Amino acid sequence: MVLVTITLLVLAASLGYMFLIWNYSYWRKRNVPGPRPAILIGNYPNMINMKQHAVQDINAIYSKYKQQYDAVGIYMSRSPQLLVVSPELAHRVFVSDFKHFHDNQLASLVDEKSDFIVGSNIFMLAGDIWKGRRADITPGLTISRIKSVYPVTNQVCKKMNEFIRKQIRIGAPDGLNGQDISLCFTTEMVTDCVLGLSAQSFTDNPTPVMGKIKAMFQTSWALVLNMVAIALIPSLSKIKKLRVVPKHVEAFFVDFMQVAIDTRHAQQAAGLQTDRVDFLDYILQLAKKRNLSTRQITVMSMTFLLDGFETTASVLAHTLLLLGRNAKAQQRLREELQAHLNDEGFVAFDKLIELPYLDACVHETLRLFPPLPISNKLCTRNIEVSNRNGPNFTIEKGTTVLVPHSCFMQDDDYFPNAQEYQPERFLEPNAIKMYRDRGVFMAFGNGPRICIGMRFALAQIKAALVEIINNFDVKVNPKTRNDNMYDPFGMISSLKGGIWLDFTARQ
């Protein structure tokens, strides 16, 4: 009996071991080089303990292979992934060969039934559904429409100014939380510009919106474990889709959207606010033409909200952080802004989007802290590619392809002294386009799926910077770390430990 038990245990252990390593021959069979994976974790040593952000694990592989190959094969647990290590191939994935990499990999893990907010977001949609949704939403984000809500943005900027001054009077030895200030700004700005509602973010009695936004973008251990389980057994993604946003947060925003829609309908019925041209106005006009249901209106409107809250706040907070570290760059920016202020203390919209140093400061921040440091693309059609110093191979339909933007953007080969904040990099004529065409700068992505809200986000960030830099000296509080280490739990790139800033009002 003991012998039988031991035999069964050995057999079970052997089968378990074979199961764990079975897929590790995937890339070898296709003659694709790559590092040796470890059992359970593959090529992500911090996959479970979360001691550092995944992009740092990826960067170690990137640095080792970038001079030899265009792509290497790696594994997330047992799931094979193709890691792009040359910017030329990255550009092909996003632009030249877009039809072969049409979708984002997360689209296979989430749907509207499992997660209404994330699953219905344009970033997650695939195929013709994505194409149709993008065509519907794009006209709502034209420059003229963004310009039309610019006065609202300036009003929010003034509220932020007053809030910071109040916090200075109160005093705080650890400084002010730059991420919270930035999120207050984007929360107030987006809810007003998009929906015509106020989140009361800069008051003593804010609405629950900001708290729900924070909960929306917090990575829970449950989500991490679900991702690990899917990486270990990929077929699970076909059985059960992921939930990213907690149910209580989803319910709040669905109700929140319904209130906004009902309020706008009531105003229109009463003949009020007929001159307001915002994003909800556009969606409601589209709804009349297309006979859209309330649920469909909510889906489209949530795209504006989801894309405008955390990502925009992150870029603003990190720009303040990097300017706080670099007094020279901050003063140069201040001088540029002051030269173009009007009598009301604003910069006219047409001038705002053109100021070269302001634009350079924001894009240099995006280089160091891109909202998404890695893009997970999905191969949607087989394609044969060459691999420098290696044989040609076929990327098969269904393969996850990783494009590590952060690795390219923080590589000294493409950006000398890459860890230093040097906005001057983007002052050369057409610098952004040049870097993007080379495949080394894709902070907003590139090609047909480039971020749909890019121009709106940039306008809001720049408006906030005009208000803050013109009215305050910004320094980094000693509580804030000195390096650019990413928070391993952040869905959106963020500095580990938070951003704590000291503000001094200028006379």
Secondary structure, 3 states (H helix, E strand, C coil): CHHHHHHHHHHHHHHHHHHHHHHHHHHHHCCCCCCCCECCCECCCCCCCCCCCHHHHHHHHHHHHCCCCCEEEEEECCEEEEEECCHHHHHHHHHHCHHHCCEEHHHHCCCCCCCHHHHCCCCCCCHHHHHHHHHHHHHHHCHHHHHHCHHHHHHHHHHHHHHHHHHHHHCCCCCEEHHHHHHHHHHHHHHHHHHCCCCCCCCCCCCCHHHHHHHHCECCHHHHHHHHHHHHCCCHHHHCCCCCCCHHHHHHHHHHHHHHHHHHHHHHHCCCCCCCCCHHHHHHHHHHHHCCCHHHHHHHHHHHHHHHCHHHHHHHHHHHHHHHHCHHHHHHHHHHHHCCECCCCCECHHHHCCCHHHHHHHHHHHHHCCCCCCEEEECCCCEEEEECCEEEEEECCCCEEEECHHHHHCCCCCCCCCCCCCHHHHCCCCHHHHHHHHCCCCCCCCHHHCCCCHHHHHHHHHHHHHHHHHHEEEEECCCCCCCCCECCCECCCCECCCCEEEEEECC
